[in-house]
Amino acid sequence: MENKIKEIISDFKNKSNKELIIALDFLSKDFDETKEIVIKLTKKLDKAESLYNQILKEYESRSNV
């Protein structure tokens, strides 16, 4: 299926409306999945940064840095 999508995308001006709908559906789903991954990774990154900063603050308070 991905080869068909690539074929449609690479020459979309010469494809039928039915093929364009196939490509649009694929791209819409791909966009939503990618967006969800980015959101999850952003939350994970924010949590890692927060924990790092908390632990660094504790370390610095013990070291009198």
Number of C-alpha atoms within 10 A of each C-alpha: 8 9 8 12 17 12 14 19 17 11 9 15 10 11 13 11 11 9 17 17 11 16 20 15 12 14 14 12 12 12 12 11 12 12 12 12 12 12 12 12 12 12 12 12 12 12 12 12 12 12 12 12 12 12 12 12 13 12 12 11 10 9 8 7 7
